[in-house]
Amino acid sequence: MTLERDLYGPDHEAFRETVRTFLAKEVVPHHARWERDGVVDREVWRSAGRQGLLGTAVGEEYGGGGSDDFRYSAVLIEEFARAGASGLALSLHNDIVGPYLTSLGTEEQKRRWLPGFVSGDIVTAIAMSEPGAGSDLQGIRTTATDAGDHWVLDGTKTFISNGILADLVVVVAKTTPDGGAHGLSLLVVERGAEGFERGRNLDKIGQKAQDTAELFFDGVRVPKENLLGEENQAFTYLMGNLAQERLAIAVGAAAAAEDILGVTTAYVKEREAFGRPLARLQHIRFEIAEMATECAVTRAFMDRCIADHTKGELDAAHASMAKWWATELQKRTVDRCLQLHGGYGYMSEYRVARAFLDSRVQTIYGGTTEIMKEIIGRSLLG
């Protein structure tokens, strides 16, 4: 029993079938191995490029899809969430890093980077978080010193998704020492730059197939032509793109909650206790009813946010509402579904156990729930 959605048209649904086929053939059969390895195969990025799943918003002149319709991204995010495919961070590449390159890049930079971005030959990452600075951008200590025809980059970043595979990293660095949040710039560091080292692939409790690394910059010479946008304007750029990042996380969270609820609904119909299916017990029916209602209400709000963002009308407060609500819903739903699986829910081979571990970070990255509430509160109360 689901409400009919009117958000997507025939072209979006055709794209959905492409994504599902890609997941079934190129991702799902390999995901368990990737989780053991702690990283996906490099070739799957190129396969995603061949299928048109990378750079849907990149201009056709660079090989991209040429559409700024966020609904295509939403389709991809939903299907990856429903497949439990947390390892291949296409949304990070498309929806978080991509807008910086397309909106801030010079023509020379676009021609240098975007064709590889679209083909999967260039995997991207963004490096903001540091050992002592997460949500607080003013705490960033990584510095970039002007040395004439280049910058000298020094510092450490951590929790960087795609950190092991990335060929191109957008680094947030302090270019004006006493400028606080308004003294930050975006520098693009490419694979092989002298002094750029990757640390360990971090051992996380969930999302095991998604490579997450420490990055070290020791006197890295970054050419002046690798400055993205204007000097000291990174804070403005970051704030402008965070609404899409948070919406993307929320879209995946809502879809993941719906999916695990579907898995659990099927399970309680089949699993017997005390001589009858669990679904015959009133408590179980109430649990399923409550979760289904919460997911349906969330879906209505999410679809409105996606529609608003597609029209360029989603503001920071509503993006923050979507992010905190959907990710907390996901966390809560997965926990309740695991409980309904009983002891089997604690077994790693069961989907709900993996979903439980993968979901926990959702309320942390992209801005914690607490930060989201602060943004909303300030928008209402000043």
ZAVEXDREN-491737 format. One record per residue (C-alpha): chain; residue number from 0; x, z, y. Coordinates in steps of 0.02 Angstrom, whole numbers. Example, Ala and Ser with C-alpha at 12.3 -4.5 7.8 and 13.67 -1.06 7.14 Angstrom:
+-------+-----+--------+--------+--------+
! chain !   n !   east !     up !  north !
+-------+-----+--------+--------+--------+
!     A !   0 !    615 !    390 !   -225 !
!     A !   1 !    684 !    357 !    -53 !
+-------+-----+--------+--------+--------+
END
This chain:
+-------+-----+--------+--------+--------+
! chain !   n !   east !     up !  north !
+-------+-----+--------+--------+--------+
!     A !   0 !      0 !      0 !      0 !
!     A !   1 !     92 !    -63 !    153 !
!     A !   2 !     36 !   -121 !    324 !
!     A !   3 !     57 !   -306 !    354 !
!     A !   4 !    196 !   -337 !    477 !
!     A !   5 !    180 !   -469 !    612 !
!     A !   6 !    357 !   -451 !    678 !
!     A !   7 !    434 !   -595 !    581 !
!     A !   8 !    396 !   -780 !    572 !
!     A !   9 !    427 !   -909 !    434 !
!     A !  10 !    607 !   -939 !    489 !
!     A !  11 !    647 !   -754 !    476 !
!     A !  12 !    570 !   -743 !    303 !
!     A !  13 !    668 !   -896 !    246 !
!     A !  14 !    825 !   -808 !    309 !
!     A !  15 !    771 !   -653 !    212 !
!     A !  16 !    769 !   -754 !     51 !
!     A !  17 !    945 !   -816 !     89 !
!     A !  18 !   1004 !   -637 !    114 !
!     A !  19 !    920 !   -579 !    -47 !
!     A !  20 !    999 !   -720 !   -147 !
!     A !  21 !   1170 !   -679 !    -74 !
!     A !  22 !   1151 !   -495 !   -116 !
!     A !  23 !   1094 !   -531 !   -294 !
!     A !  24 !   1237 !   -650 !   -330 !
!     A !  25 !   1383 !   -592 !   -223 !
!     A !  26 !   1360 !   -407 !   -190 !
!     A !  27 !   1254 !   -306 !   -311 !
!     A !  28 !   1350 !   -357 !   -470 !
!     A !  29 !   1514 !   -299 !   -391 !
!     A !  30 !   1463 !   -149 !   -288 !
!     A !  31 !   1501 !    -16 !   -419 !
!     A !  32 !   1679 !    -84 !   -436 !
!     A !  33 !   1698 !    -88 !   -248 !
!     A !  34 !   1646 !     94 !   -241 !
!     A !  35 !   1783 !    137 !   -366 !
!     A !  36 !   1909 !     34 !   -267 !
!     A !  37 !   1856 !    103 !    -99 !
!     A !  38 !   1846 !    -71 !    -23 !
!     A !  39 !   1752 !   -234 !    -48 !
!     A !  40 !   1834 !   -396 !   -103 !
!     A !  41 !   1899 !   -496 !     44 !
!     A !  42 !   1821 !   -655 !    -24 !
!     A !  43 !   1644 !   -587 !     -6 !
!     A !  44 !   1665 !   -595 !    183 !
!     A !  45 !   1704 !   -780 !    171 !
!     A !  46 !   1556 !   -803 !     55 !
!     A !  47 !   1445 !   -719 !    184 !
!     A !  48 !   1514 !   -839 !    313 !
!     A !  49 !   1473 !   -990 !    204 !
!     A !  50 !   1295 !   -927 !    185 !
!     A !  51 !   1271 !   -913 !    373 !
!     A !  52 !   1260 !   -723 !    375 !
!     A !  53 !   1399 !   -697 !    502 !
!     A !  54 !   1382 !   -729 !    687 !
!     A !  55 !   1199 !   -777 !    695 !
!     A !  56 !   1207 !   -737 !    882 !
!     A !  57 !   1371 !   -832 !    910 !
!     A !  58 !   1358 !  -1000 !    998 !
!     A !  59 !   1345 !  -1156 !    892 !
!     A !  60 !   1499 !  -1227 !    977 !
!     A !  61 !   1601 !  -1092 !    888 !
!     A !  62 !   1513 !  -1117 !    720 !
!     A !  63 !   1383 !   -980 !    741 !
!     A !  64 !   1195 !   -978 !    723 !
!     A !  65 !   1165 !   -994 !    908 !
!     A !  66 !   1017 !   -874 !    911 !
!     A !  67 !   1007 !   -712 !   1009 !
!     A !  68 !    849 !   -663 !    913 !
!     A !  69 !    890 !   -488 !    849 !
!     A !  70 !    757 !   -506 !    715 !
!     A !  71 !    881 !   -604 !    608 !
!     A !  72 !    999 !   -456 !    616 !
!     A !  73 !    855 !   -339 !    574 !
!     A !  74 !    813 !   -442 !    419 !
!     A !  75 !    993 !   -434 !    359 !
!     A !  76 !   1004 !   -246 !    391 !
!     A !  77 !    840 !   -212 !    301 !
!     A !  78 !    889 !   -310 !    146 !
!     A !  79 !   1061 !   -230 !    134 !
!     A !  80 !    981 !    -58 !    148 !
!     A !  81 !    854 !    -97 !     12 !
!     A !  82 !    992 !   -159 !   -102 !
!     A !  83 !   1092 !      1 !    -75 !
!     A !  84 !   1238 !   -109 !    -22 !
!     A !  85 !   1331 !      7 !     95 !
!     A !  86 !   1503 !    -68 !     66 !
!     A !  87 !   1494 !   -234 !    157 !
!     A !  88 !   1482 !   -189 !    342 !
!     A !  89 !   1408 !   -351 !    407 !
!     A !  90 !   1302 !   -263 !    537 !
!     A !  91 !   1455 !   -180 !    612 !
!     A !  92 !   1536 !   -351 !    624 !
!     A !  93 !   1382 !   -443 !    689 !
!     A !  94 !   1289 !   -316 !    794 !
!     A !  95 !   1421 !   -197 !    859 !
!     A !  96 !   1584 !   -294 !    878 !
!     A !  97 !   1506 !   -466 !    900 !
!     A !  98 !   1421 !   -432 !   1068 !
!     A !  99 !   1585 !   -376 !   1146 !
!     A ! 100 !   1668 !   -539 !   1097 !
!     A ! 101 !   1525 !   -652 !   1149 !
!     A ! 102 !   1479 !   -566 !   1313 !
!     A ! 103 !   1652 !   -515 !   1374 !
!     A ! 104 !   1770 !   -642 !   1298 !
!     A ! 105 !   1850 !   -778 !   1402 !
!     A ! 106 !   1830 !   -956 !   1343 !
!     A ! 107 !   2007 !   -950 !   1273 !
!     A ! 108 !   1970 !   -788 !   1179 !
!     A ! 109 !   1808 !   -856 !   1108 !
!     A ! 110 !   1893 !  -1013 !   1044 !
!     A ! 111 !   2032 !   -908 !    970 !
!     A ! 112 !   1925 !   -779 !    880 !
!     A ! 113 !   1745 !   -832 !    856 !
!     A ! 114 !   1766 !   -973 !    728 !
!     A ! 115 !   1854 !   -852 !    611 !
!     A ! 116 !   1726 !   -717 !    652 !
!     A ! 117 !   1588 !   -834 !    593 !
!     A ! 118 !   1679 !   -899 !    438 !
!     A ! 119 !   1731 !   -727 !    375 !
!     A ! 120 !   1916 !   -766 !    393 !
!     A ! 121 !   1923 !   -635 !    532 !
!     A ! 122 !   1851 !   -464 !    492 !
!     A ! 123 !   1824 !   -352 !    642 !
!     A ! 124 !   1818 !   -167 !    685 !
!     A ! 125 !   1798 !    -62 !    841 !
!     A ! 126 !   1909 !     90 !    867 !
!     A ! 127 !   1833 !    226 !    975 !
!     A ! 128 !   1839 !    390 !    879 !
!     A ! 129 !   1998 !    494 !    880 !
!     A ! 130 !   2047 !    655 !    790 !
!     A ! 131 !   1999 !    751 !    948 !
!     A ! 132 !   1868 !    637 !   1023 !
!     A ! 133 !   1706 !    576 !    945 !
!     A ! 134 !   1552 !    563 !   1054 !
!     A ! 135 !   1649 !    622 !   1208 !
!     A ! 136 !   1735 !    466 !   1275 !
!     A ! 137 !   1819 !    568 !   1411 !
!     A ! 138 !   1922 !    650 !   1274 !
!     A ! 139 !   2007 !    488 !   1222 !
!     A ! 140 !   2196 !    506 !   1222 !
!     A ! 141 !   2250 !    334 !   1163 !
!     A ! 142 !   2341 !    255 !   1311 !
!     A ! 143 !   2382 !     78 !   1364 !
!     A ! 144 !   2523 !     65 !   1491 !
!     A ! 145 !   2538 !    -89 !   1600 !
!     A ! 146 !   2707 !   -170 !   1564 !
!     A ! 147 !   2690 !   -331 !   1663 !
!     A ! 148 !   2640 !   -469 !   1544 !
!     A ! 149 !   2577 !   -349 !   1410 !
!     A ! 150 !   2507 !   -176 !   1378 !
!     A ! 151 !   2598 !    -43 !   1277 !
!     A ! 152 !   2471 !     43 !   1166 !
!     A ! 153 !   2499 !    218 !   1094 !
!     A ! 154 !   2379 !    331 !   1002 !
!     A ! 155 !   2281 !    370 !    846 !
!     A ! 156 !   2105 !    322 !    794 !
!     A ! 157 !   2006 !    389 !    647 !
!     A ! 158 !   1843 !    358 !    551 !
!     A ! 159 !   1863 !    171 !    584 !
!     A ! 160 !   1744 !     68 !    477 !
!     A ! 161 !   1823 !    -94 !    413 !
!     A ! 162 !   1988 !    -11 !    458 !
!     A ! 163 !   2080 !    -73 !    303 !
!     A ! 164 !   2016 !   -253 !    303 !
!     A ! 165 !   2005 !   -283 !    490 !
!     A ! 166 !   2105 !   -427 !    562 !
!     A ! 167 !   2047 !   -393 !    739 !
!     A ! 168 !   2016 !   -219 !    810 !
!     A ! 169 !   1935 !   -187 !    979 !
!     A ! 170 !   2024 !    -29 !   1038 !
!     A ! 171 !   1959 !     87 !   1173 !
!     A ! 172 !   2110 !    149 !   1270 !
!     A ! 173 !   2146 !    242 !   1430 !
!     A ! 174 !   2222 !    124 !   1559 !
!     A ! 175 !   2203 !    240 !   1710 !
!     A ! 176 !   2266 !    414 !   1660 !
!     A ! 177 !   2162 !    512 !   1786 !
!     A ! 178 !   2008 !    400 !   1776 !
!     A ! 179 !   1914 !    498 !   1645 !
!     A ! 180 !   1779 !    396 !   1559 !
!     A ! 181 !   1794 !    268 !   1698 !
!     A ! 182 !   1979 !    237 !   1665 !
!     A ! 183 !   1952 !    157 !   1494 !
!     A ! 184 !   1979 !    -24 !   1442 !
!     A ! 185 !   1951 !   -131 !   1287 !
!     A ! 186 !   2106 !   -207 !   1207 !
!     A ! 187 !   2102 !   -322 !   1057 !
!     A ! 188 !   2238 !   -286 !    928 !
!     A ! 189 !   2268 !   -416 !    794 !
!     A ! 190 !   2331 !   -395 !    617 !
!     A ! 191 !   2520 !   -396 !    607 !
!     A ! 192 !   2554 !   -328 !    780 !
!     A ! 193 !   2718 !   -231 !    778 !
!     A ! 194 !   2687 !    -43 !    786 !
!     A ! 195 !   2508 !    -59 !    722 !
!     A ! 196 !   2491 !     37 !    559 !
!     A ! 197 !   2344 !     82 !    449 !
!     A ! 198 !   2336 !    255 !    374 !
!     A ! 199 !   2246 !    305 !    217 !
!     A ! 200 !   2078 !    238 !    165 !
!     A ! 201 !   1978 !    397 !    196 !
!     A ! 202 !   1895 !    481 !     48 !
!     A ! 203 !   1713 !    501 !    100 !
!     A ! 204 !   1571 !    585 !      5 !
!     A ! 205 !   1464 !    428 !     20 !
!     A ! 206 !   1473 !    244 !     64 !
!     A ! 207 !   1623 !    237 !    -51 !
!     A ! 208 !   1640 !     47 !    -48 !
!     A ! 209 !   1652 !     41 !    142 !
!     A ! 210 !   1835 !     51 !    194 !
!     A ! 211 !   1856 !    184 !    328 !
!     A ! 212 !   2031 !    215 !    392 !
!     A ! 213 !   2148 !    299 !    514 !
!     A ! 214 !   2237 !    180 !    633 !
!     A ! 215 !   2402 !    214 !    719 !
!     A ! 216 !   2471 !    126 !    872 !
!     A ! 217 !   2654 !    160 !    911 !
!     A ! 218 !   2715 !     59 !   1059 !
!     A ! 219 !   2607 !    -90 !   1012 !
!     A ! 220 !   2634 !   -236 !   1132 !
!     A ! 221 !   2461 !   -306 !   1170 !
!     A ! 222 !   2465 !   -469 !   1269 !
!     A ! 223 !   2374 !   -465 !   1436 !
!     A ! 224 !   2263 !   -606 !   1372 !
!     A ! 225 !   2194 !   -484 !   1242 !
!     A ! 226 !   2110 !   -376 !   1373 !
!     A ! 227 !   1923 !   -391 !   1338 !
!     A ! 228 !   1821 !   -392 !   1497 !
!     A ! 229 !   1888 !   -308 !   1653 !
!     A ! 230 !   2013 !   -167 !   1664 !
!     A ! 231 !   1937 !      9 !   1672 !
!     A ! 232 !   1761 !    -54 !   1633 !
!     A ! 233 !   1751 !     -5 !   1449 !
!     A ! 234 !   1632 !    141 !   1480 !
!     A ! 235 !   1505 !     26 !   1560 !
!     A ! 236 !   1522 !   -100 !   1419 !
!     A ! 237 !   1507 !     33 !   1284 !
!     A ! 238 !   1351 !    108 !   1362 !
!     A ! 239 !   1273 !    -63 !   1377 !
!     A ! 240 !   1297 !   -103 !   1192 !
!     A ! 241 !   1252 !     65 !   1118 !
!     A ! 242 !   1064 !     31 !   1118 !
!     A ! 243 !   1088 !   -112 !    994 !
!     A ! 244 !   1209 !    -11 !    888 !
!     A ! 245 !   1086 !    132 !    876 !
!     A ! 246 !    940 !     19 !    841 !
!     A ! 247 !   1038 !    -66 !    702 !
!     A ! 248 !   1072 !    102 !    619 !
!     A ! 249 !    889 !    150 !    638 !
!     A ! 250 !    828 !    -12 !    560 !
!     A ! 251 !    935 !     20 !    407 !
!     A ! 252 !    880 !    201 !    396 !
!     A ! 253 !    695 !    158 !    399 !
!     A ! 254 !    716 !     23 !    266 !
!     A ! 255 !    821 !    139 !    157 !
!     A ! 256 !    687 !    275 !    167 !
!     A ! 257 !    552 !    152 !    117 !
!     A ! 258 !    656 !     87 !    -27 !
!     A ! 259 !    698 !    255 !   -103 !
!     A ! 260 !    516 !    307 !    -86 !
!     A ! 261 !    469 !    152 !   -185 !
!     A ! 262 !    597 !    194 !   -318 !
!     A ! 263 !    532 !    371 !   -330 !
!     A ! 264 !    349 !    319 !   -334 !
!     A ! 265 !    387 !    211 !   -485 !
!     A ! 266 !    485 !    352 !   -566 !
!     A ! 267 !    348 !    484 !   -553 !
!     A ! 268 !    223 !    362 !   -630 !
!     A ! 269 !    334 !    343 !   -784 !
!     A ! 270 !    413 !    516 !   -802 !
!     A ! 271 !    311 !    641 !   -902 !
!     A ! 272 !    308 !    830 !   -891 !
!     A ! 273 !    190 !    951 !   -976 !
!     A ! 274 !    116 !    806 !  -1074 !
!     A ! 275 !     68 !    694 !   -930 !
!     A ! 276 !    149 !    585 !   -796 !
!     A ! 277 !    218 !    676 !   -645 !
!     A ! 278 !    105 !    569 !   -537 !
!     A ! 279 !    -46 !    662 !   -609 !
!     A ! 280 !     11 !    825 !   -529 !
!     A ! 281 !    -68 !    861 !   -360 !
!     A ! 282 !     93 !    924 !   -283 !
!     A ! 283 !    182 !    762 !   -327 !
!     A ! 284 !     40 !    659 !   -254 !
!     A ! 285 !     46 !    761 !    -93 !
!     A ! 286 !    235 !    737 !    -80 !
!     A ! 287 !    219 !    548 !   -102 !
!     A ! 288 !     73 !    541 !     20 !
!     A ! 289 !    169 !    636 !    154 !
!     A ! 290 !    325 !    528 !    137 !
!     A ! 291 !    225 !    367 !    134 !
!     A ! 292 !    135 !    417 !    293 !
!     A ! 293 !    297 !    464 !    382 !
!     A ! 294 !    376 !    298 !    331 !
!     A ! 295 !    223 !    199 !    389 !
!     A ! 296 !    219 !    284 !    559 !
!     A ! 297 !    407 !    258 !    579 !
!     A ! 298 !    391 !     75 !    530 !
!     A ! 299 !    264 !     45 !    669 !
!     A ! 300 !    381 !    120 !    799 !
!     A ! 301 !    533 !     29 !    729 !
!     A ! 302 !    448 !   -140 !    734 !
!     A ! 303 !    399 !   -108 !    916 !
!     A ! 304 !    580 !    -64 !    958 !
!     A ! 305 !    645 !   -221 !    870 !
!     A ! 306 !    518 !   -327 !    965 !
!     A ! 307 !    565 !   -246 !   1131 !
!     A ! 308 !    751 !   -269 !   1099 !
!     A ! 309 !    724 !   -451 !   1054 !
!     A ! 310 !    645 !   -471 !   1227 !
!     A ! 311 !    786 !   -374 !   1309 !
!     A ! 312 !    672 !   -228 !   1352 !
!     A ! 313 !    733 !    -85 !   1242 !
!     A ! 314 !    804 !     56 !   1346 !
!     A ! 315 !    932 !    189 !   1298 !
!     A ! 316 !    803 !    327 !   1279 !
!     A ! 317 !    694 !    232 !   1155 !
!     A ! 318 !    846 !    170 !   1059 !
!     A ! 319 !    899 !    352 !   1045 !
!     A ! 320 !    725 !    402 !    987 !
!     A ! 321 !    731 !    268 !    853 !
!     A ! 322 !    904 !    320 !    797 !
!     A ! 323 !    876 !    506 !    780 !
!     A ! 324 !    702 !    493 !    708 !
!     A ! 325 !    737 !    358 !    578 !
!     A ! 326 !    901 !    433 !    517 !
!     A ! 327 !    828 !    607 !    503 !
!     A ! 328 !    680 !    531 !    411 !
!     A ! 329 !    799 !    444 !    292 !
!     A ! 330 !    896 !    603 !    258 !
!     A ! 331 !    737 !    704 !    232 !
!     A ! 332 !    654 !    573 !    122 !
!     A ! 333 !    804 !    549 !      9 !
!     A ! 334 !    820 !    737 !    -14 !
!     A ! 335 !    636 !    754 !    -62 !
!     A ! 336 !    647 !    604 !   -179 !
!     A ! 337 !    799 !    677 !   -265 !
!     A ! 338 !    701 !    838 !   -294 !
!     A ! 339 !    561 !    739 !   -376 !
!     A ! 340 !    687 !    662 !   -496 !
!     A ! 341 !    735 !    836 !   -558 !
!     A ! 342 !    901 !    846 !   -649 !
!     A ! 343 !    913 !    658 !   -662 !
!     A ! 344 !    922 !    649 !   -473 !
!     A ! 345 !   1089 !    737 !   -482 !
!     A ! 346 !   1163 !    604 !   -597 !
!     A ! 347 !   1271 !    475 !   -511 !
!     A ! 348 !   1200 !    329 !   -610 !
!     A ! 349 !   1030 !    356 !   -531 !
!     A ! 350 !    997 !    262 !   -370 !
!     A ! 351 !    928 !    416 !   -283 !
!     A ! 352 !   1091 !    512 !   -306 !
!     A ! 353 !   1194 !    376 !   -225 !
!     A ! 354 !   1065 !    359 !    -86 !
!     A ! 355 !   1076 !    546 !    -55 !
!     A ! 356 !   1264 !    535 !    -25 !
!     A ! 357 !   1259 !    372 !     73 !
!     A ! 358 !   1124 !    434 !    191 !
!     A ! 359 !   1209 !    591 !    253 !
!     A ! 360 !   1321 !    507 !    383 !
!     A ! 361 !   1176 !    417 !    465 !
!     A ! 362 !   1135 !    563 !    579 !
!     A ! 363 !   1318 !    575 !    632 !
!     A ! 364 !   1393 !    405 !    672 !
!     A ! 365 !   1330 !    299 !    814 !
!     A ! 366 !   1293 !    460 !    908 !
!     A ! 367 !   1237 !    620 !    824 !
!     A ! 368 !   1056 !    676 !    822 !
!     A ! 369 !   1102 !    808 !    949 !
!     A ! 370 !   1175 !    678 !   1068 !
!     A ! 371 !   1019 !    570 !   1046 !
!     A ! 372 !    908 !    715 !   1096 !
!     A ! 373 !   1017 !    749 !   1247 !
!     A ! 374 !   1000 !    568 !   1305 !
!     A ! 375 !    812 !    574 !   1284 !
!     A ! 376 !    800 !    742 !   1370 !
!     A ! 377 !    900 !    683 !   1520 !
!     A ! 378 !    790 !    528 !   1536 !
!     A ! 379 !    636 !    640 !   1545 !
!     A ! 380 !    701 !    789 !   1641 !
!     A ! 381 !    847 !    723 !   1741 !
+-------+-----+--------+--------+--------+
END
